[in-house]
């Protein structure tokens, strides 16, 4: 009988930026969602509710990684093109390699940390997938 999949937490996940190559310590990774835009087909004689049809091209939302800021590294420059790999934790069971989501994108936002006594310096890096190499999922094995 095959093992029943067990839910997992995000602990142990990481993000790699191939161009910048920083070694930032991720605290939270907001994964992208893939969506298909809807085209409004409503016209003046529509009577009950708006009508829509599926758009032509899907898109990904922007992922964000929250990191522990390190003054010795700073943050990547906005506009930097990157090959970005999100590595998820190895799931429980018999898997030995971690699943990944990898694609090319452009750093579209960086947020420097707020500075407070007794508070970690938390920064954010956000990127936009450029569509040249759409994010590809590789399952754990």
C-alpha positions as CSV (number, residue, x, y, z in Angstrom):
1,X,0.0,0.0,0.0
2,X,1.5,3.4,-1.0
3,X,2.3,5.9,1.8
4,X,-0.3,8.6,2.3
5,X,1.0,12.1,1.5
6,X,1.6,14.1,4.6
7,X,1.1,17.9,4.7
8,X,4.3,19.9,5.3
9,X,5.3,23.3,6.5
10,X,7.4,25.8,4.6
11,X,10.3,25.5,7.0
12,X,13.5,24.8,5.1
13,X,12.5,26.6,1.9
14,X,15.0,28.9,0.2
15,X,15.3,31.3,-2.8
16,X,18.4,31.5,-5.1
17,X,19.1,34.5,-7.3
18,X,21.7,33.3,-10.0
19,X,22.9,36.8,-11.1
20,X,23.0,38.6,-7.7
21,X,24.1,35.4,-5.8
22,X,23.2,36.8,-2.4
23,X,23.0,34.5,0.6
24,X,20.0,36.2,2.2
25,X,18.2,34.3,5.0
26,X,14.5,33.9,4.0
27,X,11.9,34.3,6.7
28,X,8.8,34.1,4.5
29,X,8.3,33.4,0.8
30,X,5.0,34.4,-0.8
31,X,4.6,32.1,-3.7
32,X,3.2,33.2,-7.0
33,X,-0.2,32.3,-8.3
34,X,-0.9,31.6,-12.0
35,X,-4.0,33.2,-13.4
36,X,-5.7,33.7,-16.7
37,X,-7.1,37.2,-17.3
38,X,-10.8,37.4,-18.2
39,X,-12.0,39.6,-21.1
40,X,-15.2,41.5,-20.4
41,X,-17.6,40.7,-23.3
42,X,-20.5,42.6,-21.8
43,X,-22.4,44.8,-24.2
44,X,-25.3,47.3,-24.0
45,X,-28.1,44.8,-24.2
46,X,-26.7,42.5,-21.5
47,X,-29.4,42.2,-18.9
48,X,-28.5,40.2,-15.8
49,X,-24.7,40.3,-15.2
50,X,-21.4,41.0,-16.9
51,X,-20.2,38.3,-19.3
52,X,-16.6,37.2,-19.8
53,X,-14.4,35.0,-21.9
54,X,-11.0,33.5,-21.1
55,X,-8.0,35.7,-22.2
56,X,-5.2,34.4,-24.4
57,X,-2.2,34.4,-22.1
58,X,-1.8,33.4,-18.5
59,X,0.3,35.4,-16.1
60,X,2.0,34.9,-12.7
61,X,1.6,37.2,-9.7
62,X,4.8,38.6,-8.2
63,X,6.5,36.5,-5.6
64,X,8.0,38.2,-2.6
65,X,10.7,37.0,-0.2
66,X,11.0,38.5,3.2
67,X,14.6,38.3,4.4
68,X,16.7,39.1,7.4
69,X,18.6,42.2,6.2
70,X,22.4,42.0,6.3
71,X,24.2,45.3,6.0
72,X,27.2,43.5,4.5
73,X,25.2,42.5,1.4
74,X,22.5,45.1,1.0
75,X,19.7,44.2,-1.5
76,X,19.8,43.5,-5.3
77,X,19.3,46.4,-7.6
78,X,15.8,47.0,-9.0
79,X,15.9,46.1,-12.7
80,X,18.4,43.2,-12.4
81,X,17.5,40.2,-14.6
82,X,17.8,37.0,-12.6
83,X,17.3,33.2,-12.9
84,X,15.3,32.6,-9.7
85,X,14.8,29.3,-8.1
86,X,12.5,28.7,-5.1
87,X,13.4,25.5,-3.4
88,X,10.7,24.0,-1.2
89,X,11.4,21.7,1.7
90,X,11.8,18.0,1.0
91,X,8.4,16.4,1.7
92,X,8.1,13.7,4.2
93,X,8.0,10.1,3.0
94,X,10.5,8.6,0.5
95,X,11.5,11.8,-1.4
96,X,15.3,12.6,-1.4
97,X,15.2,15.7,-3.6
98,X,13.3,18.9,-3.0
99,X,10.7,20.3,-5.3
100,X,11.5,23.6,-7.1
101,X,9.9,26.4,-9.0
102,X,12.4,28.1,-11.3
103,X,12.1,30.8,-14.0
104,X,13.6,34.1,-15.1
105,X,12.5,37.4,-13.8
106,X,13.4,41.0,-13.0
107,X,13.8,42.4,-9.6
108,X,10.8,44.9,-9.5
109,X,10.8,46.0,-5.9
110,X,13.2,46.0,-2.9
111,X,12.1,47.3,0.6
112,X,14.8,48.2,3.1
113,X,14.0,47.4,6.7
114,X,12.5,49.5,9.4
115,X,14.9,50.2,12.2
116,X,13.7,49.7,15.8
117,X,15.2,48.7,19.1
118,X,14.8,45.0,19.9
119,X,13.4,44.2,16.4
120,X,15.0,42.3,13.6
121,X,15.7,44.2,10.4
122,X,13.4,42.6,7.8
123,X,13.7,43.5,4.1
124,X,11.7,42.4,1.1
125,X,12.7,41.4,-2.5
126,X,9.9,41.2,-5.1
127,X,10.3,40.1,-8.7
128,X,8.2,39.9,-11.8
129,X,8.5,36.8,-14.1
130,X,9.6,38.1,-17.5
131,X,7.9,35.3,-19.6
132,X,11.2,34.4,-21.3
133,X,11.5,31.3,-19.2
134,X,8.2,30.9,-17.4
135,X,8.3,29.4,-14.0
136,X,8.6,25.6,-14.2
137,X,7.7,23.2,-11.4
138,X,10.0,20.3,-10.7
139,X,8.4,17.8,-8.4
140,X,10.2,16.1,-5.5
141,X,11.6,12.7,-6.2
